Amino acid sequence: MKNLLFIEGNRQNIDKENVKQSYHKIMSLGYIQSMPIEYLPMDKAIDKIGGRKLFKATVVRNTGEGEPTISNFKIIIEVVKPEDYCKYDGVCEDGQHRDLALKFPGLKDVEPTYAEIEIPENMDTLSYIAIRNNGKNWNNDDFYNSGITTNEKEVDHMLKQCKDYKAAFIFPLYTLGTANLQPKQIKAIQLGYKKASDFKNLQLDNSTHELGDKLLNALTTHSFLTQDRFTGRFAGGLKAFYEENGKDIQKVLDTITLIDKHTWDIHFTAQKGQSMEIKSYAEAFKALYAEFCA
């Protein structure tokens, strides 16, 4: 069995349920030899890491003493020092959950298969993993949190904010005055077969960057607003309010300062049986501004 490392950005929050599923499949069906775990040999991986950390993942017993079992385990992730990379066979590209499942004593006699992969000269490991998993079970959040850089300043800045806030909340804030950024667009940009400039209605520049920073700062430093209120609909309503009222950022910032528990309950709380949609939030911001500033 090969001793593989995982790369920073490739699902560091490993889903234990997927590990369990892999374990039970192998236990029930045996290891399917025609489905190898793919890896990049360490001598080739070193030039493809792109400055990211490599991690060692192990399974240990969660409670009590003894060996881990599939009903009693936790996953330990440890950063490996570069000088120790030579002690490992390579970097796992596809098959993380199976690799971890095979670490359980119950599967110690299983003989898995492995396949060395080749990565194109101008592609790093994470970009390859994203393409390799495209169409499988990477969801949008996997891409947003993958650490895959696009080399496009404005897009990478948005993705950086997505580590702390929901993408649906961040994207409207950083696209004021231009088209909304769609998940399929950000995915295409991260995979490298599209650039932001390919989407003609999407105009990202220093201005959208600065406006987004101003809004995010005003919201996250607000004395009343908490992160649970930072939804895509809330941000979408704020963007609509900006665009429907002369694209005056100061008006938007002034309106944000007017929000407190009292005004939130009046303007931003849906009536029973209804929900706050983007239009509802836009109207709430408009009504709040009219009440105090018009």
C-alpha positions in Angstrom: 0.0 0.0 0.0 1.4 3.4 -1.0 2.0 6.1 1.5 0.3 9.2 0.0 -0.1 12.8 1.1 -3.0 15.2 0.4 -2.5 18.7 -0.9 -3.8 21.9 0.7 -7.1 23.0 -0.9 -8.2 19.5 -1.9 -11.1 19.0 0.6 -9.2 19.4 3.8 -12.5 19.0 5.6 -12.8 15.3 4.7 -16.3 13.9 4.9 -16.3 11.0 7.3 -19.5 9.6 5.8 -17.8 9.3 2.4 -14.9 7.4 4.1 -17.5 5.1 5.7 -19.1 4.4 2.4 -15.8 3.6 0.8 -15.0 1.3 3.6 -18.2 -0.6 3.4 -18.0 -0.9 -0.4 -14.6 -2.4 -0.2 -15.5 -4.6 2.7 -18.6 -5.9 0.8 -17.3 -6.0 -2.8 -13.6 -6.2 -2.4 -11.3 -3.6 -4.0 -12.2 -3.2 -7.6 -8.9 -3.4 -9.4 -10.0 -1.5 -12.4 -10.6 1.6 -10.2 -7.1 2.6 -9.1 -6.3 5.3 -6.7 -4.6 8.0 -8.8 -1.5 9.7 -7.5 1.4 11.9 -8.7 4.8 10.5 -7.7 6.6 12.7 -5.2 9.6 13.4 -7.5 7.1 14.9 -10.0 4.7 16.4 -7.4 7.4 18.7 -5.9 7.3 21.0 -9.0 3.5 21.0 -9.1 2.6 21.9 -5.6 2.4 25.6 -6.3 3.5 26.8 -2.8 0.8 24.8 -1.1 1.3 22.6 2.0 1.1 18.8 1.9 -0.8 17.0 4.6 -0.6 13.5 6.1 -4.0 12.1 6.9 -4.4 9.3 9.4 -7.4 7.6 11.1 -7.3 7.0 14.9 -9.8 5.8 17.5 -12.1 8.7 18.6 -13.0 7.4 22.0 -11.3 4.9 24.3 -8.2 3.0 23.6 -7.2 0.6 20.8 -7.3 0.6 17.1 -9.8 2.7 15.1 -13.0 1.0 13.8 -15.4 2.3 11.2 -17.9 3.2 14.0 -15.3 4.8 16.2 -12.7 7.0 14.5 -11.6 10.5 13.7 -9.3 11.8 11.0 -6.1 13.6 12.0 -4.5 16.0 9.5 -0.9 17.0 10.0 1.3 19.3 7.9 4.4 17.5 6.5 7.7 19.4 6.4 9.2 19.8 2.9 12.3 18.0 4.0 10.2 14.9 4.8 8.4 14.7 1.4 10.9 12.1 0.2 9.5 9.7 2.8 6.2 9.5 0.9 5.3 7.9 -2.4 3.4 10.9 -3.8 0.3 13.1 -3.7 -3.2 11.6 -4.0 -5.1 13.1 -6.9 -8.2 11.0 -7.0 -9.3 8.4 -4.3 -8.9 10.2 -1.0 -11.8 8.5 0.7 -10.6 5.0 -0.4 -7.1 5.8 0.6 -8.3 6.6 4.1 -10.7 3.6 4.3 -7.7 1.4 3.5 -6.0 2.6 6.7 -8.5 0.7 8.9 -7.2 -2.5 10.4 -10.3 -4.2 9.0 -9.0 -3.8 5.4 -5.3 -4.5 6.1 -5.3 -7.5 3.8 -6.8 -5.6 0.9 -4.5 -5.0 -2.1 -5.5 -1.8 -3.9 -4.4 -0.7 -7.3 -2.7 2.6 -8.1 -2.2 4.6 -11.2 0.5 7.2 -11.8 -0.8 10.3 -13.5 0.8 12.9 -15.7 0.0 16.6 -15.3 0.5 19.0 -18.2 3.6 21.2 -17.9 1.7 24.5 -17.3 -0.9 23.1 -14.8 -0.5 22.7 -11.1 -1.8 19.9 -8.9 -5.0 21.5 -7.7 -6.1 22.6 -11.2 -5.6 19.0 -12.3 -7.7 17.7 -9.4 -10.5 20.1 -10.2 -10.6 19.0 -13.8 -10.3 15.3 -12.8 -13.3 15.7 -10.5 -15.3 17.9 -12.8 -18.7 16.2 -13.3 -18.2 13.9 -10.3 -19.0 15.1 -6.8 -17.2 18.4 -6.5 -19.9 21.0 -5.7 -19.6 24.8 -6.0 -18.2 25.2 -2.5 -15.5 22.7 -3.3 -14.3 24.9 -6.1 -14.7 28.2 -4.1 -12.6 26.7 -1.2 -10.2 24.7 -3.3 -7.4 27.3 -3.2 -7.2 27.2 -7.0 -5.9 30.6 -8.1 -7.0 32.1 -11.4 -4.3 34.8 -11.7 -7.1 37.3 -12.1 -6.8 39.8 -9.2 -10.5 40.6 -8.8 -11.7 37.0 -9.0 -9.0 35.7 -6.6 -9.9 38.5 -4.2 -13.6 37.4 -4.2 -12.6 33.8 -3.7 -10.4 34.8 -0.8 -13.5 36.3 0.9 -15.4 33.1 0.3 -13.3 31.3 2.8 -15.1 33.3 5.6 -18.5 34.1 4.0 -20.9 32.4 1.7 -20.2 32.9 -2.0 -23.8 33.8 -2.6 -23.3 36.7 -0.2 -19.9 37.8 -1.5 -20.5 37.8 -5.3 -23.2 40.5 -5.3 -21.1 42.8 -3.1 -18.2 42.6 -5.5 -20.1 43.0 -8.7 -21.8 46.3 -8.1 -22.7 48.0 -11.4 -22.1 44.9 -13.4 -23.6 41.5 -14.1 -23.9 38.9 -11.4 -21.1 36.4 -11.2 -22.6 32.9 -11.7 -21.2 29.6 -10.2 -20.7 28.1 -13.7 -18.6 31.2 -14.6 -16.3 31.0 -11.6 -15.9 27.3 -12.1 -14.9 27.8 -15.8 -12.4 30.5 -14.7 -10.9 28.3 -12.1 -10.6 25.4 -14.5 -8.7 27.7 -16.8 -10.8 27.4 -20.0 -12.4 30.8 -19.5 -11.3 34.3 -18.4 -13.4 36.9 -16.7 -13.1 39.0 -19.8 -14.8 36.3 -21.8 -18.0 37.2 -20.1 -18.8 40.5 -21.8 -21.5 41.6 -19.3 -19.1 41.0 -16.4 -16.9 44.0 -15.9 -14.6 43.5 -12.9 -11.9 46.1 -12.1 -10.4 48.2 -9.3 -13.7 50.0 -8.8 -15.8 46.9 -8.2 -13.0 45.6 -5.9 -13.0 48.8 -3.8 -16.8 49.1 -3.7 -17.0 45.5 -2.5 -14.4 46.1 0.2 -16.3 49.1 1.5 -19.6 47.2 1.7 -18.1 44.2 3.3 -16.3 46.3 5.9 -19.5 48.3 6.6 -21.5 45.1 7.1 -18.9 43.0 9.0 -18.1 45.8 11.5 -21.8 46.7 12.1 -22.8 46.6 15.7 -26.1 44.8 15.0 -25.7 42.7 11.9 -24.4 39.2 12.4 -23.1 36.7 9.9 -26.2 34.6 9.9 -28.0 37.6 8.2 -25.4 37.7 5.4 -27.3 35.7 2.8 -27.3 35.8 -1.0 -30.7 37.4 -1.0 -29.6 40.1 1.5 -26.6 41.0 -0.6 -28.6 40.8 -3.8 -31.1 43.3 -2.4 -28.3 45.6 -1.4 -26.9 45.4 -4.9 -30.3 46.1 -6.4 -30.8 49.1 -4.0 -27.4 50.5 -5.2 -28.3 50.1 -8.9 -31.8 51.5 -8.5 -30.7 54.6 -6.7 -28.2 56.3 -8.8 -25.3 53.9 -8.0 -24.5 56.1 -5.0 -22.3 54.0 -2.7 -22.5 56.6 0.1 -26.3 56.3 0.1 -25.9 52.6 0.5 -23.4 53.0 3.3 -25.6 55.5 5.1 -28.6 53.2 4.9 -26.6 50.3 6.4 -25.8 52.5 9.4 -29.6 53.0 10.0 -30.1 49.3 10.6 -30.7 48.2 14.2 -33.0 45.8 15.9 -36.0 48.1 15.6 -35.6 48.9 11.9 -34.7 45.3 11.1 -37.9 44.1 12.7 -39.9 46.7 10.8 -38.3 46.4 7.3 -36.3 43.2 7.0 -38.5 40.7 8.8 -40.9 38.8 6.6 -44.5 38.4 7.5 -45.8 35.0 8.6 -46.0 32.6 5.6 -43.7 34.7 3.4 -40.0 35.0 2.9 -37.6 37.8 2.2 -36.5 37.7 -1.5 -34.0 39.9 -3.2 -36.7 42.3 -4.3 -38.0 42.4 -0.7 -34.6 43.4 0.7 -34.2 46.0 -2.0 -37.5 47.5 -1.1 -36.6 47.4 2.6 -33.4 49.3 2.0 -35.3 51.9 0.0 -38.0 52.3 2.6 -35.4 52.6 5.4 -33.5 55.3 3.5 -36.7 57.2 2.7 -37.7 57.1 6.4 -34.6 58.8 7.7 -32.7 60.4 4.8 -35.1 61.4 2.1 
